[in-house]
Amino acid sequence: MTFYLLISALAFLVLFFAIKNYTLKLDEKKLLEPIKSDIYPEFCDQINEEIRKIKNNLLYNHFQLIDENTKDQFLENLSDMSRKLNHIQTMNLSKKDSILWEETLFDFLKELESINEKYLQNAEQINETTRITLQDKFSNLTKS
């Protein structure tokens, strides 16, 4: 009888520690899980909003161009960037790979900054403000 109690106690301990180990691994995996990829399409919308702000600031003369003759060309480039962002968003909706999203959006934002630098006076300041705004918006998305 004592033998069976000892075997039962050992089986209980083995099972207990196996379940504990498994739940710890699940918790760890959940903590290390990359940022939810469903935030990226929403972040694309917020980037598009920033592009619209740049357009509006130019149209209302809050931003100055390096060469006033390039206004239409700059606005067309911004529209192209907006369409490109919509394409990125549509093509990657089904993809859950956050690394792919981040690389694609990083390249896109670099291209947007270079367009601003090409056409706008005070482009560094505008790009920095846009960067900070988008960083705040992304942080808010990852918190929710």
C-alpha positions in Angstrom: 0.0 0.0 0.0 2.8 2.4 0.9 4.4 1.6 -2.4 1.3 2.7 -4.4 1.1 5.9 -2.4 4.7 6.6 -3.2 4.2 6.0 -6.9 1.1 8.2 -6.8 2.9 11.0 -5.1 5.8 10.8 -7.6 3.3 10.7 -10.5 1.6 13.8 -9.0 4.9 15.7 -8.7 6.0 14.8 -12.2 2.6 15.9 -13.6 2.5 19.0 -11.5 6.0 20.2 -12.6 5.3 19.3 -16.2 2.1 21.4 -16.2 3.9 24.2 -14.4 6.7 24.1 -16.9 4.3 24.1 -19.9 2.3 27.1 -18.6 5.5 29.0 -17.9 6.6 28.4 -21.5 3.2 29.6 -22.8 3.4 32.7 -20.7 7.0 33.4 -21.9 6.0 32.8 -25.5 3.1 35.2 -25.2 5.4 37.9 -23.7 7.9 37.5 -26.4 5.3 37.4 -29.2 6.0 40.2 -31.7 3.7 43.2 -31.7 0.3 42.4 -33.1 0.4 42.7 -36.8 -3.2 44.0 -37.0 -1.9 47.4 -35.9 0.0 47.9 -39.1 -3.0 48.6 -41.4 -4.2 51.1 -38.9 -0.8 52.6 -38.7 -0.8 53.0 -42.5 -4.0 55.0 -42.2 -2.2 57.3 -39.7 0.8 57.7 -42.1 -1.7 58.6 -44.8 -3.2 61.2 -42.5 0.3 62.7 -42.0 0.7 62.9 -45.8 -2.6 64.7 -46.0 -1.4 67.2 -43.3 1.8 67.9 -45.4 -0.4 68.5 -48.5 -2.7 70.8 -46.6 0.1 72.7 -44.9 1.6 73.4 -48.4 -1.8 74.4 -49.9 -2.4 76.8 -47.0 1.1 78.2 -47.3 2.3 76.9 -43.9 5.1 75.1 -45.6 7.4 76.8 -48.2 8.9 75.0 -51.3 12.5 75.4 -52.2 11.3 76.2 -55.8 7.7 77.4 -56.1 7.6 76.1 -59.7 7.6 72.5 -58.4 4.4 72.8 -56.3 2.4 70.6 -58.7 5.2 68.1 -59.0 5.5 67.8 -55.2 1.7 67.4 -54.7 1.7 64.7 -57.4 4.6 62.9 -55.6 2.6 63.1 -52.3 -0.4 61.6 -54.1 1.8 58.9 -55.5 3.1 58.1 -52.1 -0.4 57.9 -50.7 -1.4 55.5 -53.4 1.8 53.5 -52.8 0.9 53.3 -49.1 -2.6 52.1 -49.9 -1.0 49.4 -52.1 1.3 48.3 -49.4 -1.6 48.2 -47.0 -3.7 46.1 -49.3 -1.0 43.7 -50.4 0.2 43.0 -46.8 -3.2 42.7 -45.1 -3.1 38.9 -45.0 0.5 38.8 -43.9 1.1 38.5 -40.1 4.9 38.9 -40.3 5.7 42.1 -38.3 9.3 42.2 -39.6 8.0 42.4 -43.2 5.6 45.2 -42.3 8.3 47.1 -40.4 10.8 46.9 -43.3 8.2 47.9 -45.8 7.0 50.9 -43.8 10.5 51.9 -42.9 11.5 52.1 -46.5 8.3 53.9 -47.3 8.9 56.5 -44.6 12.5 57.0 -45.8 11.2 57.7 -49.3 8.6 60.1 -48.0 11.3 62.0 -46.0 13.6 62.2 -49.1 10.7 63.7 -51.1 10.2 66.3 -48.4 13.9 67.1 -48.4 13.9 67.5 -52.2 11.0 70.0 -52.3 10.4 71.6 -48.9 12.3 74.3 -47.0 12.8 73.3 -43.4 12.4 69.7 -44.4 14.5 68.4 -41.5 12.2 70.1 -39.0 9.1 68.8 -40.9 10.5 65.3 -41.1 11.4 65.3 -37.4 7.9 66.5 -36.4 6.3 63.8 -38.6 8.6 61.2 -37.1 7.7 62.1 -33.5 4.0 62.3 -34.4 4.1 58.8 -36.0 6.2 57.4 -33.2 3.6 58.6 -30.7 0.7 57.2 -32.8 2.5 53.8 -33.1 3.1 53.7 -29.4 -0.6 54.4 -28.7 -1.5 51.6 -31.1 0.8 49.1 -29.4 -0.6 49.9 -26.0 -4.2 49.1 -26.9 
